[in-house]
């Protein structure tokens, strides 16, 4: 009996040991991966809800999380970044919540997440692009998947092509294709909207064009832009954030980029505001005639440049270019310029500006410091070039190409010697223009402005009306015009 009892005890001990080994083996077979470098793999990094609603509605999209590793992982947190105030809702494997914790995924397994957005597109308080993200935290690593939906009833242009070295884009007018944007519904651009070679984009009066972050409009070489507003219905180009906080915030979108074209590009009565570069006018390969006529247009609040040119041909009159973080206008790599009755004024206050407002040069320099000179021909008549810096004018030339310019009856803020009347006839130097109220972006002339009656009447050809903010085109005095984009009107 004693032997039998001893045998039973041994069997119990052995059984207990086997159970412990089995449990230990089971735990070691599928442990939780604690590696701080572990990463989740997503089926997509951005979920687009590309349905354009016409009334209150919802739509659902999904994406997948993959565990590509050899061990189970535990996601400590899955949450909507916008929390309970978000337009979005999420469902993780049947669990609906704003945040879920300790979600496990087996090795080589996956997890579905469903997302729903509910929008009233008639609510003008909505931003055009409603963005949020789902944030994942795994072993201290933070990853996210972006959620993007359209918040108002509009024409949405979503980039669908990516070529390395270029921004994402969508061709809106192909070769030999003409399209027309109308004022009925605004246009919202996500990425770059491209007019291809020999394509034509016409934009009618009163049309509103809104750009998402880092987005823009690109008129490729040989393409044509005809954007023709009116004094009472200008064309608007700006960022897509409509909240009052963003009203005067620069840097919300990228640029309007126009390359060389065989047909004149035209921008008339437009407002271009709150981007990085207002207009980048660039010859990529060769001159193809007169590329842009810019008239009656305001460019304001750019973090970089108001106008940036590279070996371009620009005719401009009655324009206001103000408040840019680097340059109001940089006419570079040579080119051909006829600039009349424009106001360039830089009261930039978002950061310290160390660059002059206006730059003229006739050369380019490559990465090896090799200089390539280009011909420069520039006429600047009855313009204001003013700002807070002591010197707002920089002239840079290389003797390898012509560098010919004339500032005729202009206001210049500069320390340069401008006594040569062949180059600077009738110019005013370092005088406060006395704008009516530049703090409120009103660049009309006050009663005591030194610019009144100081223009050259021979300059005003083609610009007999000024650029007036109060929707009244004021006739310039043909005998004694004022300097700048606005003609002074005596109070009644």
Beta strands, then each sheet from edge to edge (+ up, - down):
strand 1: 41-42
strand 2: 46-49
strand 3: 57-66
strand 4: 73-80
strand 5: 88-92
strand 6: 95-97
strand 7: 99-105
strand 8: 110-119
strand 9: 129-138
strand 10: 141-150
strand 11: 155-158
strand 12: 169-173
strand 13: 178-181
strand 14: 187-190
strand 15: 192-195
strand 16: 200-203
strand 17: 208-211
strand 18: 216-219
strand 19: 224-228
strand 20: 235-239
strand 21: 255-259
strand 22: 265-268
strand 23: 270-273
strand 24: 277-282
strand 25: 292-295
strand 26: 298-302
strand 27: 305-317
strand 28: 320-324
strand 29: 327-340
strand 30: 343-346
strand 31: 358-361
strand 32: 363-365
strand 33: 371-373
strand 34: 376-381
strand 35: 384-387
strand 36: 393-396
strand 37: 403-408
strand 38: 411-412
strand 39: 428-429
strand 40: 435-437
strand 41: 442-445
sheet 1: 1+ 3- 8+ 5- 6+
sheet 2: 2+ 10+ 9- 4+ 7-
sheet 3: 11+ 14+ 17+ 20+ 23+ 26+ 28+ 30+ 35+ 38+ 39+
sheet 4: 12+ 15+ 18+ 21+ 24+ 27+ 25+ 22+ 19+ 16+ 13+
sheet 5: 12+ 15+ 18+ 21+ 24+ 27+ 29+ 31+ 36+
sheet 6: 12+ 15+ 18+ 21+ 24+ 27+ 29+ 34+ 37+
sheet 7: 32+ 33-
sheet 8: 40+ 41-
end
